[in-house]
Amino acid sequence: LRKLHFGDELSVKYIQEDGKTHYFITHVLGFEQDNLRLVRLHKPLPDEISSVQRRSYLRVQSKLEMAVQNEYGDRFVVQTIDVGGGGVSFDTGRKDLSAGQQLTCWLLLPYQNGTREHADFKAEIVRTVLLENGRQQIMLAYKAITDMERQKIIKYCFEQQLVFRDK
């Protein structure tokens, strides 16, 4: 650590309890002496603070088959866009899906050794995006998933990451 001086520019990062990370650039305005030497910093305006939501799990692009059942019992099959230990996204032509809805899903995971497993879970739609082709991209966060099911998905993601790295 080096000693700070008046006017030094600093890059500040702080993390909230929900895992959201914030960054801003500031500079030293002065010092005060208490039990410790305190540094007075310029307070940035709210629009000068950038936020980044870091993922807790690896996510890989992957086109996998997933069976879905909505809250009304309607069943349909989709193809994923990406998959990770914290959630999955897919695209669909359905117009009846919106943020906040709960879905029950069965994801087919083909491993590199030729075996296939299903991972089942309950998920919530956290966001939808209208795509240029008129379809919707649906982003899900797992809400009820066992550790064993999550580990199946994480194993698949790591295998795909290794395949991608070797190309």
N, C-alpha and C positions, 0 to 999 in steps of 0.2 A: 504494500500500500504506500502510495506517495502522499505527501502533505498537500492539502488543497490550498489554493490561494484565491483571493478575490477575483472574480471574472472567469475562473476556470469553467469550461463547458463540460457538462456531464450527460451521459446517456443513462436514464433511469428506467428500471424494469421492476414491476411489482405484480404479484399473483394474488387474485382473490380466492376465497375459499372454494368457489365453484370451478376453479382451475383456469379461469380466464386470465390471460396475461396482458398487461398494459405496458406500453413504452412511451417515453417522451424525452425530449432534449431540453435541458435547462442549464442554468449557470449559477455560480456561487454569488450570493448577494452580501454575505458577511458571516460573522461568527459570534457566538455567545459562549460564555464559560459557565457551566453548571458543574455537577459532579464529573461530567464528561464535557469535552469540547463539542458544542453543537454547531452545525452548519446551517445557515439560512439559505434556502434555494428559491429561485424564481418559480412561482406557481404558474403552470401552463394553463391556457384556456382549454375548455373541454374538447374543442375540435383539434387541438394540438396533441391530444393523447390518442395513440393508435392502440387498437385491441386485437388480440389474436387468440382464437380458441384452439388450443392444442388438443390433438386427439390423444386419447389414452391408449389406443390400440393401433397396430398396423392396419392399413387398408390397401387392398389391391384391386385394380380393375379386372373384372372377370365376368364372363357371360355364363352364368349358371342357371339351371332350371329351378324355379321355386314355386311351390304350390301355396296359395294364399286363401284364407277364409276371412271375410269381413264380419262385422258385428251382427249382420243380418243373416248369416249362414250362407251367403253367396260364395261359391268357390271358383277360382280361376288360376291359371298358370301364367307366370311371367318369366322374363329373362333378366337377371341382375345386370347392373352396370358396374357396381363395385361392391366389395364385401370386406368386412373387418370385424374385429372382436367387439366393437361397440355398436355396430349397426350395418345396414345394408341399403342399397338404393336400386331401384328398377324403373323401367319406363313402361307405360301402359297407355292404351287408348281409352281406358275407362275415365269417365268424367265425374264419377260419384265418390271419389276419394279426396279427403281433405285433412288438413292438419288437426291433430287431436284424436283422430280415429284409432281404434285398437284393431290389430290384425293378428291372426294366428297363422304361422308360416312353417313350412317344411322345406328346407334347403337341401338340394342334392349336391354332395361334395365328392368329386372324383379325385382320388389321390394319385400320386405319381407311381405307386406300386401296382396300380390297376384296380384297387379296391374302391368301393363307393360306400358312402355313409350318408345318412340323413341327419340333419340337425334341426330340431324343432324348437320353436320359441314363440312367445307373444311379443309384439312390438307395437310401438306407437308411431304414427306418421308425424314427424317433426316439421317437415317442410315439403311443399310441392312447387315445381317449376314448370311452366308451360314451355315446351320445346318448339322450335321453329316448324317442325313437321306436324304440329297440332297435338302431339302426344304429350303426356305429363311425365316428368321425372318425380318419383316418390322417394323421399328419404326417410328411413326408419331408424329408430333407436330401440334396442332391446329393452323390454320392460320386465319380462319374466323369462329367464333363461338359466338353466342349471350350469354349474361350472363345467361339467362334462361336455355339454353341448357347445359351450363357448370355446372350450379347448379344441374340439373338432374343427371349428371355424378358424381358430388361430393357427392350428397345424396346417390347414389348407393354405392360409395366407402366407405363412413362412415358406412352404414348398413353392408357391408361385413366385415369391420374391427371389428364391434361389434360382429358379428356372429363368426368370427375367435377367438376373445378374449374369448368368452364364452365357447369354446370347450376345 
